[in-house]
Amino acid sequence: SVFGVLLVANITGAVLLTICALWFGGPVPDIYSFLIGASAGIAGLIGLAAFYKGLASEHMGMVASLAAVISAALPVFFGMLLEGFPSNRQIAGFAAAFVAIWQLSVSEKFHTIRWRQLSLPVTAGIGFGFSFILIDQAVGQSVLWPLVATKMMATVVPITLLLIFRIGTMPPKPKYPIVCLTGFFDAAGTAFYASAAQVGRLDISAVLASMHPAITAFLAWLILKERLSRRQWIGVITALIALALIAT
């Protein structure tokens, strides 16, 4: 069950972020930041639910690539409106990043996909994109406390669906360690992204965060000894070029 996995992962993330917020003693922001953070939790939860459901289909590459491109494009447009246009070199880096994301994870069978199959990756990308935007708006005063609200809200919704509406089931107990590990990495990634968005531009932070297919492909090659296709190697090289352009 997607909702059972999300519940356990988000509880793990909420506990870890709360401990970090108390340990580092950051300032407690105003209620507006908490509300925006909670809204980011809802958007991210919708994105994750659609993403996981999409990955359960046979078109995993298409789901990953399309969701990543959309989740990066929305903050780019919003960031340009809010913070002005970046440099020409960074815009070129954004374009290269979109190409890299697609080349790294697009399915070879993309031409066989019907339009109705695009609903899940599009929903996932929109959810992730708005989550990026809302987190950027929430962390102006503090990074960790708004993220606690994000994970808390992302926990309330699965509890409501599981306990009240009886939608879904909890994962098997032997799966709890790996699901909790998922929650740990999700919370860590969110915290690092929020820190980057607080000190830098929204569009740059979101585009770099959306280039996770490059890390996935690299780890699969390094750890699982998977062979990368020529298209994926082109994506890796393009991703390195994009990083160099965006960082300058």
C-alpha positions as CSV (number, residue, x, y, z in Angstrom):
1,S,0.0,0.0,0.0
2,V,1.4,3.4,-1.0
3,F,-0.3,5.2,1.9
4,G,1.1,2.7,4.5
5,V,4.6,3.2,3.1
6,L,4.2,7.0,3.1
7,L,2.9,7.0,6.7
8,V,5.9,5.1,8.1
9,A,8.4,7.1,6.0
10,N,6.8,10.4,7.0
11,I,6.6,9.6,10.7
12,T,10.3,8.7,10.5
13,G,11.1,12.0,8.8
14,A,9.0,14.0,11.2
15,V,10.7,12.5,14.3
16,L,14.2,13.1,12.8
17,L,13.5,16.7,11.8
18,T,11.9,17.5,15.2
19,I,15.0,16.1,17.0
20,C,17.2,18.2,14.7
21,A,15.1,21.3,15.2
22,L,15.3,20.9,19.0
23,W,19.0,20.0,19.0
24,F,20.2,22.9,16.8
25,G,17.8,25.3,18.6
26,G,16.8,27.3,15.5
27,P,14.3,30.2,15.9
28,V,10.6,29.2,15.9
29,P,9.0,31.0,12.9
30,D,5.6,32.6,12.7
31,I,2.3,30.8,12.0
32,Y,2.5,31.8,8.3
33,S,5.7,29.7,7.8
34,F,4.1,26.7,9.5
35,L,1.0,27.0,7.3
36,I,3.1,27.2,4.2
37,G,5.2,24.3,5.4
38,A,2.1,22.2,6.0
39,S,0.8,23.1,2.5
40,A,4.1,21.9,1.1
41,G,3.6,18.6,2.9
42,I,0.2,18.1,1.2
43,A,1.7,19.0,-2.2
44,G,4.7,16.7,-1.7
45,L,2.4,13.9,-0.5
46,I,0.3,14.1,-3.6
47,G,3.4,14.0,-5.7
48,L,4.9,11.0,-3.9
49,A,1.6,9.0,-4.0
50,A,1.4,9.6,-7.8
51,F,5.1,8.9,-8.2
52,Y,5.0,5.6,-6.4
53,K,1.9,4.5,-8.2
54,G,3.5,5.4,-11.5
55,L,6.7,3.5,-10.7
56,A,4.5,0.4,-10.1
57,S,3.7,0.5,-13.9
58,E,5.9,-0.8,-16.6
59,H,7.0,2.7,-17.7
60,M,9.3,3.6,-14.8
61,G,11.7,5.6,-17.0
62,M,9.0,7.7,-18.4
63,V,7.5,8.4,-15.0
64,A,10.8,9.4,-13.5
65,S,11.9,11.6,-16.4
66,L,8.6,13.4,-16.9
67,A,8.0,14.0,-13.2
68,A,11.5,15.4,-12.8
69,V,11.2,17.7,-15.8
70,I,7.9,19.1,-14.6
71,S,9.0,19.4,-11.0
72,A,12.0,21.5,-12.1
73,A,10.1,23.6,-14.7
74,L,7.5,25.0,-12.3
75,P,10.0,26.5,-9.8
76,V,12.0,27.9,-12.7
77,F,9.1,29.9,-14.0
78,F,8.0,30.9,-10.5
79,G,11.6,31.9,-9.6
80,M,12.0,34.0,-12.7
81,L,8.8,35.9,-11.8
82,L,9.8,36.3,-8.1
83,E,13.6,36.8,-8.3
84,G,14.1,38.0,-11.9
85,F,15.9,36.2,-14.7
86,P,19.1,34.4,-14.0
87,S,22.2,34.8,-16.1
88,N,22.3,33.6,-19.7
89,R,24.8,31.0,-18.7
90,Q,22.5,29.7,-16.0
91,I,19.5,29.6,-18.4
92,A,21.7,27.5,-20.7
93,G,22.4,25.3,-17.8
94,F,18.7,24.9,-17.1
95,A,18.1,23.8,-20.7
96,A,21.0,21.3,-20.5
97,A,19.6,20.0,-17.2
98,F,16.2,19.3,-18.7
99,V,17.9,17.4,-21.6
100,A,20.0,15.5,-19.1
101,I,17.0,14.5,-17.0
102,W,15.2,13.2,-20.0
103,Q,18.1,11.4,-21.5
104,L,18.9,9.7,-18.2
105,S,15.6,8.1,-17.5
106,V,13.3,8.2,-20.6
107,S,11.9,4.9,-21.6
108,E,12.9,3.3,-24.8
109,K,9.2,2.4,-25.3
110,F,7.9,5.9,-24.9
111,H,6.3,5.8,-28.3
112,T,3.9,3.1,-27.1
113,I,2.6,5.1,-24.2
114,R,-1.0,6.4,-24.4
115,W,-1.9,9.9,-23.2
116,R,-4.0,8.6,-20.3
117,Q,-0.8,7.0,-18.9
118,L,0.8,10.4,-18.5
119,S,-1.6,11.5,-15.7
120,L,0.4,10.0,-12.8
121,P,3.9,11.4,-13.8
122,V,2.3,14.8,-14.6
123,T,0.5,14.8,-11.2
124,A,3.8,13.8,-9.5
125,G,5.7,16.5,-11.2
126,I,3.1,19.2,-10.3
127,G,3.0,18.0,-6.7
128,F,6.8,18.0,-6.4
129,G,7.1,21.4,-8.2
130,F,4.6,23.1,-5.8
131,S,6.3,21.5,-2.9
132,F,9.6,23.0,-4.0
133,I,8.0,26.4,-4.3
134,L,6.1,26.3,-1.0
135,I,9.2,25.1,0.9
136,D,11.2,28.0,-0.5
137,Q,8.5,30.4,0.8
138,A,8.3,28.7,4.2
139,V,12.0,28.7,5.2
140,G,12.6,32.5,5.3
141,Q,13.0,32.6,9.1
142,S,14.0,29.0,9.9
143,V,14.8,25.9,7.9
144,L,13.9,22.9,10.2
145,W,10.7,24.0,12.0
146,P,8.7,24.6,8.8
147,L,9.8,21.2,7.6
148,V,8.5,19.6,10.8
149,A,5.1,21.0,9.8
150,T,5.6,19.6,6.3
151,K,6.2,16.1,7.6
152,M,3.5,16.4,10.3
153,M,0.9,17.2,7.6
154,A,2.2,14.5,5.4
155,T,1.6,12.1,8.3
156,V,-1.9,13.3,9.1
157,V,-3.3,12.6,5.6
158,P,-2.2,8.9,5.4
159,I,-3.5,8.3,9.0
160,T,-6.9,9.7,7.9
161,L,-7.0,7.5,4.8
162,L,-5.8,4.4,6.6
163,L,-7.8,4.6,9.9
164,I,-10.9,6.5,9.0
165,F,-11.6,5.7,5.4
166,R,-9.9,2.3,5.5
167,I,-8.0,3.0,2.3
168,G,-4.8,0.9,2.1
169,T,-2.8,-1.2,4.6
170,M,0.3,-0.9,6.6
171,P,3.5,-2.5,5.1
172,P,4.7,-5.9,6.4
173,K,6.8,-5.6,9.5
174,P,10.0,-7.0,7.8
175,K,9.8,-4.0,5.4
176,Y,9.8,-1.4,8.2
177,P,13.6,-0.9,8.3
178,I,13.9,-0.2,4.6
179,V,10.8,2.1,4.7
180,C,12.2,4.0,7.7
181,L,15.5,4.4,5.8
182,T,13.5,5.8,2.9
183,G,12.0,8.3,5.4
184,F,15.5,9.2,6.6
185,F,16.8,10.0,3.2
186,D,13.7,11.8,2.2
187,A,13.9,14.1,5.3
188,A,17.6,14.7,4.7
189,G,17.1,15.6,1.0
190,T,14.3,17.9,1.9
191,A,16.4,19.6,4.6
192,F,19.3,20.1,2.2
193,Y,17.1,21.5,-0.5
194,A,15.4,23.9,2.0
195,S,18.8,25.1,3.1
196,A,19.9,25.7,-0.5
197,A,16.6,27.5,-1.3
198,Q,17.0,29.8,1.8
199,V,20.5,31.0,0.8
200,G,20.2,30.9,-3.0
201,R,17.8,31.2,-5.9
202,L,14.7,29.0,-6.0
203,D,15.1,28.0,-9.6
204,I,18.7,26.9,-9.2
205,S,18.0,24.9,-6.1
206,A,15.0,23.2,-7.7
207,V,16.7,22.3,-10.9
208,L,19.7,20.8,-9.1
209,A,17.4,18.9,-6.8
210,S,15.5,17.5,-9.8
211,M,18.6,16.0,-11.3
212,H,18.3,12.9,-9.1
213,P,18.0,10.6,-12.1
214,A,21.7,11.3,-12.7
215,I,22.6,10.1,-9.1
216,T,20.3,7.1,-9.6
217,A,22.0,6.1,-12.8
218,F,25.5,6.6,-11.4
219,L,24.7,4.5,-8.3
220,A,23.2,1.7,-10.4
221,W,26.3,1.6,-12.5
222,L,28.7,1.8,-9.4
223,I,26.9,-0.5,-6.9
224,L,24.6,-2.7,-8.9
225,K,27.0,-3.0,-11.9
226,E,24.2,-2.0,-14.3
227,R,25.3,-1.1,-17.8
228,L,24.3,2.4,-18.9
229,S,23.0,2.8,-22.4
230,R,24.5,5.3,-24.8
231,R,21.6,7.6,-24.2
232,Q,22.2,7.5,-20.4
233,W,25.9,8.3,-20.8
234,I,25.0,11.3,-22.9
235,G,22.6,12.3,-20.1
236,V,25.5,12.0,-17.5
237,I,27.8,14.1,-19.6
238,T,25.0,16.7,-20.2
239,A,24.3,16.7,-16.5
240,L,27.9,17.6,-15.7
241,I,27.8,20.4,-18.3
242,A,24.6,21.7,-16.8
243,L,26.1,21.7,-13.3
244,A,29.1,23.6,-14.5
245,L,26.9,26.2,-16.2
246,I,24.4,26.6,-13.3
247,A,27.2,26.9,-10.7
248,T,28.9,29.8,-12.4
